[in-house]
Amino acid sequence: MHELSIAMNIVEIVEEHAGTYEINSVSDVEIDVGRMSGVVIDALRFALEEAVKSSVMESAKISINEIPAKSRCLACSHEFEPDDIIAVCPECGHLYADIISGKELKIRKIRYEE
C-alpha cells in the first residue's frame, strides 16, 4: 500500500511548510490526484486518517480532487479522455498518445488557522 507512504509524505511537507511560518495548526489541505497517477483515492483517504494523528494536520479538513486524464494523439493532435494508459485515438485510430494531464499528485492548497 504505497498510499500510506504518500500520506506520510504529504504530512511531512505540510509540517515543514507550517514550521517555516511557525504555524501550529492547519485548517484545510487540498490535494490533486490524477486518475492516471496510480494512487487509489479511497486508500489515500484511509492512510491520511492515520498519518495526520499528532501532526499539525490532525484537525484539518482534507479535500482530494480527482483530476481527469487527458491525452493528445501524436498523429492528429486530437485531445481525448483515455480509458487506460495505452489508448487508441477516437479521431484517427492512432495507437500512440501523450498523457497531458491526469498523472498529478500534488498539494494544491494549505490553509492555516489564525
C-alpha positions in Angstrom: 0.0 0.0 0.0 2.1 2.9 -1.3 -0.7 5.3 -0.3 0.5 5.2 3.3 4.0 6.4 2.3 2.3 9.1 0.1 0.1 10.2 3.1 3.1 10.4 5.4 5.0 12.4 2.8 2.0 14.8 2.5 2.0 15.3 6.3 5.8 15.8 6.3 5.5 18.5 3.5 2.7 20.3 5.3 4.6 20.2 8.6 7.7 21.6 7.0 5.7 24.4 5.4 3.9 25.2 8.7 7.2 25.2 10.6 8.6 27.8 8.2 5.9 30.1 9.3 5.7 28.9 12.9 2.2 27.7 12.5 0.8 25.1 15.0 -2.4 24.1 13.3 -3.6 23.6 9.7 -7.3 24.1 9.0 -7.6 22.9 5.3 -5.4 20.9 2.9 -6.4 20.4 -0.7 -4.7 17.7 -2.8 -4.9 17.0 -6.5 -4.7 13.3 -7.6 -4.8 12.4 -11.3 -6.7 9.4 -12.5 -3.5 8.1 -14.1 -1.3 8.7 -11.1 -1.6 5.1 -9.8 -3.0 6.4 -6.5 -6.2 4.8 -5.1 -8.0 7.8 -3.7 -10.0 5.8 -1.1 -6.8 4.2 0.1 -5.1 7.6 0.3 -8.0 8.9 2.4 -7.8 6.0 4.8 -4.0 6.4 5.0 -4.3 10.1 5.7 -6.6 9.4 8.6 -3.8 7.6 10.4 -0.9 9.8 9.1 -2.3 13.1 10.4 -2.6 11.9 14.0 -0.4 14.0 16.3 0.5 16.4 13.5 -0.4 19.9 12.5 -2.9 18.4 10.2 -4.8 16.4 12.9 -7.9 18.7 12.8 -7.6 19.8 9.2 -10.3 19.3 6.6 -8.7 17.3 3.8 -10.1 17.7 0.3 -9.0 15.4 -2.6 -9.7 16.5 -6.1 -9.6 13.8 -8.8 -8.0 15.2 -11.9 -9.4 13.6 -15.1 -6.9 12.1 -17.6 -6.4 13.8 -20.9 -4.3 12.5 -23.8 -3.1 14.1 -27.1 -2.8 12.0 -30.1 0.7 12.0 -31.6 -0.6 11.7 -35.1 -3.5 14.2 -35.3 -3.1 16.2 -32.1 -6.7 15.3 -31.0 -7.2 15.6 -27.3 -9.4 13.0 -25.6 -10.0 11.3 -22.2 -8.3 7.9 -22.3 -9.7 4.8 -20.7 -6.3 3.4 -19.9 -2.6 4.4 -20.1 -2.5 3.0 -23.7 -5.5 4.3 -25.6 -6.4 4.5 -29.2 -7.3 7.9 -30.6 -11.0 8.1 -31.2 -10.5 10.5 -34.0 -7.9 8.8 -36.2 -7.3 5.4 -34.6 -3.6 6.0 -33.9 -2.2 4.0 -31.0 0.2 6.4 -29.5 -0.7 9.5 -27.5 0.9 11.6 -24.8 -0.8 11.9 -21.4 -1.1 15.6 -20.9 -3.0 15.6 -17.6 -4.1 13.1 -15.0 -0.8 12.0 -13.6 -0.7 14.7 -11.0 -0.1 14.2 -7.3 0.3 17.5 -5.5 -0.7 19.6 -2.6 -2.8 22.4 -4.2 -3.6 24.5 -1.1 -2.7 24.7 2.6 -4.8 26.9 4.9 -3.7 27.8 8.4 -5.7 28.6 11.4 -5.0 32.0 12.9 
